[in-house]
Amino acid sequence: MSKGMIYTGLIIGGFVGGFIPSLWGAGLFSFSEVIFGAIGSLLGIWVIYKMLG
C-alpha cells in the first residue's frame, strides 16, 4: 500500500467529513466541522486500507 493512496483517502475523507456539518448550517470553522473532518479522515484511511489491504 503506497503513501499516496493513504493521503488520498485522508484528503477525500477529511473533505467529505468537513462538509457534512455545513448541511445543517454550521460555520466554516466550527467545532463540529473540525470533529467531523477528523472522523472523515480516519474513515477515509480505513476505507483505503480495506480496499487495498
MODELLER restraints for C-alpha pairs under 7 A, 6 or more apart:
rsr = mdl.restraints
at = mdl.atoms
rsr.add(forms.Gaussian(group=physical.xy_distance, feature=features.Distance(at['CA:1:A'], at['CA:52:A']), mean=6.60, stdev=0.5))
rsr.add(forms.Gaussian(group=physical.xy_distance, feature=features.Distance(at['CA:5:A'], at['CA:48:A']), mean=6.98, stdev=0.5))
rsr.add(forms.Gaussian(group=physical.xy_distance, feature=features.Distance(at['CA:6:A'], at['CA:45:A']), mean=5.68, stdev=0.5))
rsr.add(forms.Gaussian(group=physical.xy_distance, feature=features.Distance(at['CA:6:A'], at['CA:48:A']), mean=6.50, stdev=0.5))
rsr.add(forms.Gaussian(group=physical.xy_distance, feature=features.Distance(at['CA:9:A'], at['CA:41:A']), mean=6.99, stdev=0.5))
rsr.add(forms.Gaussian(group=physical.xy_distance, feature=features.Distance(at['CA:9:A'], at['CA:44:A']), mean=4.35, stdev=0.5))
rsr.add(forms.Gaussian(group=physical.xy_distance, feature=features.Distance(at['CA:9:A'], at['CA:45:A']), mean=4.92, stdev=0.5))
rsr.add(forms.Gaussian(group=physical.xy_distance, feature=features.Distance(at['CA:9:A'], at['CA:48:A']), mean=5.92, stdev=0.5))
rsr.add(forms.Gaussian(group=physical.xy_distance, feature=features.Distance(at['CA:10:A'], at['CA:41:A']), mean=4.52, stdev=0.5))
rsr.add(forms.Gaussian(group=physical.xy_distance, feature=features.Distance(at['CA:10:A'], at['CA:42:A']), mean=6.78, stdev=0.5))
rsr.add(forms.Gaussian(group=physical.xy_distance, feature=features.Distance(at['CA:10:A'], at['CA:44:A']), mean=5.29, stdev=0.5))
rsr.add(forms.Gaussian(group=physical.xy_distance, feature=features.Distance(at['CA:10:A'], at['CA:45:A']), mean=5.44, stdev=0.5))
rsr.add(forms.Gaussian(group=physical.xy_distance, feature=features.Distance(at['CA:11:A'], at['CA:41:A']), mean=6.61, stdev=0.5))
rsr.add(forms.Gaussian(group=physical.xy_distance, feature=features.Distance(at['CA:12:A'], at['CA:44:A']), mean=6.69, stdev=0.5))
rsr.add(forms.Gaussian(group=physical.xy_distance, feature=features.Distance(at['CA:13:A'], at['CA:40:A']), mean=4.41, stdev=0.5))
rsr.add(forms.Gaussian(group=physical.xy_distance, feature=features.Distance(at['CA:13:A'], at['CA:41:A']), mean=4.42, stdev=0.5))
rsr.add(forms.Gaussian(group=physical.xy_distance, feature=features.Distance(at['CA:13:A'], at['CA:43:A']), mean=6.41, stdev=0.5))
rsr.add(forms.Gaussian(group=physical.xy_distance, feature=features.Distance(at['CA:13:A'], at['CA:44:A']), mean=4.33, stdev=0.5))
rsr.add(forms.Gaussian(group=physical.xy_distance, feature=features.Distance(at['CA:14:A'], at['CA:37:A']), mean=4.48, stdev=0.5))
rsr.add(forms.Gaussian(group=physical.xy_distance, feature=features.Distance(at['CA:14:A'], at['CA:38:A']), mean=6.22, stdev=0.5))
rsr.add(forms.Gaussian(group=physical.xy_distance, feature=features.Distance(at['CA:14:A'], at['CA:40:A']), mean=4.79, stdev=0.5))
rsr.add(forms.Gaussian(group=physical.xy_distance, feature=features.Distance(at['CA:14:A'], at['CA:41:A']), mean=4.25, stdev=0.5))
rsr.add(forms.Gaussian(group=physical.xy_distance, feature=features.Distance(at['CA:15:A'], at['CA:37:A']), mean=6.59, stdev=0.5))
rsr.add(forms.Gaussian(group=physical.xy_distance, feature=features.Distance(at['CA:16:A'], at['CA:40:A']), mean=6.53, stdev=0.5))
rsr.add(forms.Gaussian(group=physical.xy_distance, feature=features.Distance(at['CA:17:A'], at['CA:36:A']), mean=4.84, stdev=0.5))
rsr.add(forms.Gaussian(group=physical.xy_distance, feature=features.Distance(at['CA:17:A'], at['CA:37:A']), mean=4.34, stdev=0.5))
rsr.add(forms.Gaussian(group=physical.xy_distance, feature=features.Distance(at['CA:17:A'], at['CA:39:A']), mean=6.66, stdev=0.5))
rsr.add(forms.Gaussian(group=physical.xy_distance, feature=features.Distance(at['CA:17:A'], at['CA:40:A']), mean=4.27, stdev=0.5))
rsr.add(forms.Gaussian(group=physical.xy_distance, feature=features.Distance(at['CA:18:A'], at['CA:33:A']), mean=4.99, stdev=0.5))
rsr.add(forms.Gaussian(group=physical.xy_distance, feature=features.Distance(at['CA:18:A'], at['CA:34:A']), mean=6.59, stdev=0.5))
rsr.add(forms.Gaussian(group=physical.xy_distance, feature=features.Distance(at['CA:18:A'], at['CA:36:A']), mean=5.48, stdev=0.5))
rsr.add(forms.Gaussian(group=physical.xy_distance, feature=features.Distance(at['CA:18:A'], at['CA:37:A']), mean=4.14, stdev=0.5))
rsr.add(forms.Gaussian(group=physical.xy_distance, feature=features.Distance(at['CA:21:A'], at['CA:32:A']), mean=6.49, stdev=0.5))
rsr.add(forms.Gaussian(group=physical.xy_distance, feature=features.Distance(at['CA:21:A'], at['CA:33:A']), mean=5.65, stdev=0.5))
